[in-house]
Amino acid sequence: MLIAGILVEYENEYEQEVLDAIRALDDMTVYETEEGGKIAVVIEAESRKVIEEKTSRLGELDKVIIALPVYVNYEEELEKI
């Protein structure tokens, strides 16, 4: 299982809309930050491709400015090699 931390930046006045949209997506955990306009999202997935797809989906949400991976744990992937 791969784990990725994604920083999602959004237009601050649309916080609840963005939170609701992210929470409606599967297999993502939302952690609100103290700084407005930013949310930390944790994605767990079986492959790097799934993480890339989910990160792209976050970035395409209405009112989201950008979604950036800031942490990815590949340990289990390396153990398979």
C-alpha positions as CSV (number, residue, x, y, z in Angstrom):
1,M,0.0,0.0,0.0
2,L,1.3,3.4,-1.0
3,I,0.6,6.5,1.1
4,A,0.7,10.0,-0.3
5,G,0.2,13.4,1.4
6,I,-1.3,15.9,-0.9
7,L,-1.5,19.7,-0.3
8,V,-4.6,21.2,-1.8
9,E,-4.7,24.9,-2.2
10,Y,-8.1,26.5,-2.9
11,E,-9.9,29.9,-2.9
12,N,-10.3,30.6,0.8
13,E,-13.9,31.8,0.5
14,Y,-15.0,28.4,-0.8
15,E,-13.6,26.3,2.0
16,Q,-16.8,24.3,2.7
17,E,-17.5,23.6,-0.9
18,V,-14.0,22.3,-1.4
19,L,-14.1,20.2,1.8
20,D,-17.4,18.7,0.7
21,A,-16.2,17.9,-2.8
22,I,-13.0,16.2,-1.4
23,R,-14.9,14.2,1.2
24,A,-17.3,12.9,-1.5
25,L,-14.3,11.2,-3.2
26,D,-13.3,7.7,-2.3
27,D,-10.3,6.6,-0.3
28,M,-9.1,10.0,0.8
29,T,-8.7,11.4,4.3
30,V,-8.9,15.1,4.8
31,Y,-7.0,17.0,7.5
32,E,-7.8,20.7,7.8
33,T,-4.9,23.1,8.3
34,E,-4.8,26.2,10.5
35,E,-3.8,28.2,7.5
36,G,-6.9,29.1,5.4
37,G,-6.9,28.1,1.8
38,K,-5.0,24.9,2.3
39,I,-6.0,21.3,3.2
40,A,-3.9,18.2,3.7
41,V,-5.3,15.1,2.0
42,V,-3.9,11.6,2.6
43,I,-4.4,9.0,-0.2
44,E,-3.8,5.3,0.2
45,A,-3.6,3.3,-2.9
46,E,-2.2,0.1,-4.4
47,S,-0.2,1.7,-7.1
48,R,1.6,4.9,-8.1
49,K,-0.8,5.3,-11.0
50,V,-3.8,5.4,-8.7
51,I,-2.2,8.1,-6.6
52,E,-1.4,10.2,-9.7
53,E,-5.0,9.8,-10.9
54,K,-6.5,10.8,-7.5
55,T,-4.1,13.8,-7.2
56,S,-5.2,14.9,-10.7
57,R,-8.8,14.6,-9.7
58,L,-8.2,16.8,-6.7
59,G,-6.6,19.4,-8.8
60,E,-9.5,19.4,-11.2
61,L,-12.1,20.2,-8.5
62,D,-14.0,23.4,-8.8
63,K,-12.4,26.2,-6.7
64,V,-9.1,24.3,-6.2
65,I,-6.0,26.2,-7.4
66,I,-3.6,23.3,-7.2
67,A,-3.0,19.9,-5.7
68,L,0.6,19.0,-5.0
69,P,2.1,15.7,-3.6
70,V,4.3,16.6,-0.7
71,Y,5.0,13.2,0.7
72,V,4.9,9.7,-0.9
73,N,5.8,6.5,0.9
74,Y,7.1,3.9,-1.5
75,E,8.6,1.5,1.0
76,E,6.3,-1.4,0.2
77,E,6.9,-1.0,-3.5
78,L,10.6,-1.2,-3.0
79,E,10.3,-4.3,-0.9
80,K,8.6,-6.0,-3.9
81,I,11.6,-5.4,-6.1
